[in-house]
Amino acid sequence: EVQLVESGGGLVQPGGSLRLSCAASGFTFRNYRMSWVRQAPGKGLEWVSRISTSVDNTYYADSVEGRFAISRDNAKGTLYLQLNSLKTEDTAMYYCSKEDDGVRGQGTQVTVSS
């Protein structure tokens, strides 16, 4: 059974940083492109970032380009998202997702507030 378990969210002040993690199991993690998506209160799902299987290629939404960094450790089966220079508009539930079928975890809440 595919399982994705996100962690690392929390309450942070504007300008702060967080590092999200996603522990994957039930599939061969290194063979799949992975993404982070988010959903702000009252809004739809927004794609945030994507990483290739070989970690060479990363992609970002314009809204987070230059502030967020996606990475992965294929040996550990873990996906990461480093969030820097956080803004109030980054407040959302963050999910990691398998690109091929869109399976997501339960999410981790990020709240940016002073």
C-alpha positions in Angstrom: 0.0 0.0 0.0 1.3 3.4 -1.0 1.8 5.7 2.0 3.0 9.3 2.1 3.4 10.9 5.5 4.1 14.6 5.7 5.6 16.4 8.7 7.4 19.6 9.7 4.6 22.1 9.4 3.9 24.6 12.1 3.3 28.3 13.0 6.0 30.7 11.9 6.3 34.4 11.6 6.6 36.2 8.2 10.1 35.9 7.0 10.7 32.7 8.8 11.6 29.2 7.6 10.4 25.7 7.8 11.5 22.3 6.4 8.8 19.9 5.4 9.4 16.1 5.0 7.5 13.4 3.3 8.2 9.8 4.2 7.2 7.4 1.4 6.6 3.7 1.5 4.8 1.0 -0.4 6.4 1.8 -3.8 9.9 2.2 -5.3 10.4 5.9 -4.4 13.4 6.5 -6.6 11.4 5.6 -9.8 8.8 8.3 -9.4 8.7 12.0 -9.9 7.3 13.7 -6.8 5.6 17.0 -6.2 4.4 19.3 -3.4 1.0 20.8 -3.6 -0.9 23.0 -1.2 -4.4 24.1 -0.4 -5.1 27.4 1.3 -8.3 27.9 3.3 -11.3 28.3 1.0 -9.1 27.8 -2.2 -8.4 25.0 -4.6 -5.3 22.8 -4.8 -2.2 24.6 -6.0 0.9 22.9 -7.4 4.0 24.2 -5.7 7.1 22.2 -6.9 8.2 19.1 -8.7 11.4 17.1 -8.7 12.6 14.4 -11.2 13.6 10.9 -10.2 17.3 11.7 -10.5 17.1 15.0 -8.5 18.6 16.9 -11.4 15.5 18.7 -12.4 13.4 20.8 -10.2 10.5 23.1 -11.0 8.6 25.7 -9.0 5.5 27.8 -9.2 6.2 31.5 -9.8 4.7 32.2 -6.4 7.5 30.3 -4.6 10.4 30.5 -7.0 13.6 31.6 -5.2 12.1 31.0 -1.8 11.3 27.3 -1.7 13.7 24.4 -2.5 12.6 20.8 -3.2 14.9 17.9 -2.7 14.8 14.2 -2.2 16.8 11.4 -0.6 16.2 8.3 -2.6 18.1 6.1 -0.2 15.8 7.2 2.6 12.6 7.3 0.5 12.0 10.9 1.7 11.0 14.1 -0.1 11.7 17.5 1.4 10.6 21.1 0.9 12.6 23.9 2.4 10.4 27.0 2.9 12.3 30.3 3.3 11.1 33.9 3.5 7.6 32.8 4.3 4.7 35.1 3.6 1.2 35.1 5.1 -0.1 33.9 1.7 1.9 30.7 2.0 -0.5 29.6 4.8 -1.9 26.3 3.6 -2.1 22.6 4.1 0.9 21.1 2.2 0.8 17.7 0.6 3.4 15.6 -1.1 2.2 13.8 -4.2 3.2 11.0 -6.5 3.1 12.6 -10.0 1.8 9.6 -11.9 -1.4 9.1 -10.0 -1.7 12.1 -7.8 -1.8 10.1 -4.6 -1.2 12.4 -1.6 -0.6 12.1 2.1 -2.7 13.6 4.9 -0.8 16.9 4.7 1.0 19.1 7.2 -0.3 22.6 8.1 1.9 25.6 7.6 0.6 28.8 9.1 2.5 32.1 8.6 1.3 34.8 11.0 2.7 37.5 13.2 
